[in-house]
């Protein structure tokens, strides 16, 4: 794995990361370093981004399915009108 170096980080941010790592170490059985915490945050962000992308794709597919359903319903209604007209011999107005 390639190392990542981050520079010009605000001292308050570093203190916050150190405190969070310390808190997690106290809660768990394993010591958590600042580096481990940053790695976990980055990995979680990548997973969240991937999931967001998948949700967006699912929403697009859902919209397409709804559109196809509407087209199919229109097709069925027009066929029903044609069959009804053929059976009764009456030609009324479609919709």
C-alpha positions as CSV (number, residue, x, y, z in Angstrom):
1,X,0.0,0.0,0.0
2,X,1.4,3.4,-0.9
3,X,1.8,5.9,1.9
4,X,-0.2,9.1,1.9
5,X,1.2,12.2,3.4
6,X,-1.0,15.1,4.4
7,X,0.4,18.5,5.2
8,X,-0.9,21.9,6.3
9,X,-3.5,20.4,8.6
10,X,-4.8,22.7,11.2
11,X,-3.6,22.0,14.7
12,X,-7.2,21.9,16.0
13,X,-8.0,19.2,13.5
14,X,-5.0,17.2,14.6
15,X,-6.0,17.6,18.2
16,X,-9.6,16.5,17.4
17,X,-8.3,13.4,15.6
18,X,-5.9,12.6,18.5
19,X,-8.8,12.9,21.0
20,X,-11.1,10.8,18.9
21,X,-8.4,8.1,18.6
22,X,-7.9,8.2,22.3
23,X,-11.6,7.9,23.0
24,X,-11.9,4.9,20.7
25,X,-8.9,3.3,22.3
26,X,-10.5,3.7,25.7
27,X,-13.8,2.2,24.5
28,X,-12.2,-0.7,22.7
29,X,-9.7,-3.3,23.6
30,X,-7.2,-2.2,21.0
31,X,-5.2,1.0,20.8
32,X,-6.3,3.2,17.9
33,X,-3.6,5.4,16.4
34,X,-4.3,8.7,14.6
35,X,-3.1,7.0,11.4
36,X,-5.6,4.1,11.9
37,X,-8.4,6.5,12.5
38,X,-7.6,8.6,9.4
39,X,-7.4,5.4,7.3
40,X,-10.8,4.2,8.7
41,X,-12.4,7.6,7.9
42,X,-11.0,7.6,4.3
43,X,-12.2,4.0,3.7
44,X,-15.6,4.8,5.1
45,X,-15.9,7.8,2.9
46,X,-15.1,5.7,-0.2
47,X,-17.7,3.1,0.7
48,X,-20.3,5.8,1.3
49,X,-19.5,7.4,-2.0
50,X,-19.8,4.0,-3.7
51,X,-23.1,3.3,-2.1
52,X,-24.4,6.8,-3.0
53,X,-23.5,6.2,-6.6
54,X,-25.3,2.8,-6.5
55,X,-28.4,4.5,-5.0
56,X,-28.4,7.1,-7.7
57,X,-28.2,4.3,-10.4
58,X,-31.1,2.5,-8.7
59,X,-33.2,5.6,-8.6
60,X,-32.5,6.2,-12.4
61,X,-33.6,2.6,-13.1
62,X,-36.7,3.1,-11.0
63,X,-37.7,6.1,-13.0
64,X,-37.1,4.3,-16.2
65,X,-39.3,1.4,-15.0
66,X,-42.1,3.8,-14.1
67,X,-41.9,5.3,-17.5
68,X,-42.0,1.9,-19.2
69,X,-45.0,1.0,-17.0
70,X,-46.8,4.1,-18.1
71,X,-46.1,3.2,-21.8
72,X,-47.3,-0.3,-21.2
73,X,-50.5,0.9,-19.5
74,X,-51.2,3.1,-22.5
75,X,-50.6,0.2,-24.9
76,X,-53.0,-2.0,-22.9
77,X,-55.6,0.7,-22.8
78,X,-55.4,1.3,-26.6
79,X,-55.6,-2.4,-27.3
80,X,-58.6,-2.7,-25.0
81,X,-60.3,0.1,-26.9
82,X,-59.6,-1.5,-30.2
83,X,-60.9,-4.9,-29.0
84,X,-64.0,-3.3,-27.5
85,X,-64.6,-1.4,-30.8
86,X,-64.3,-4.7,-32.8
87,X,-66.6,-6.6,-30.5
88,X,-69.3,-4.1,-30.3
89,X,-69.0,-2.5,-33.7
90,X,-69.2,0.9,-32.1
91,X,-66.3,3.3,-32.6
92,X,-66.2,5.9,-29.8
93,X,-63.5,8.4,-29.0
94,X,-60.4,7.0,-27.5
95,X,-59.6,9.0,-24.3
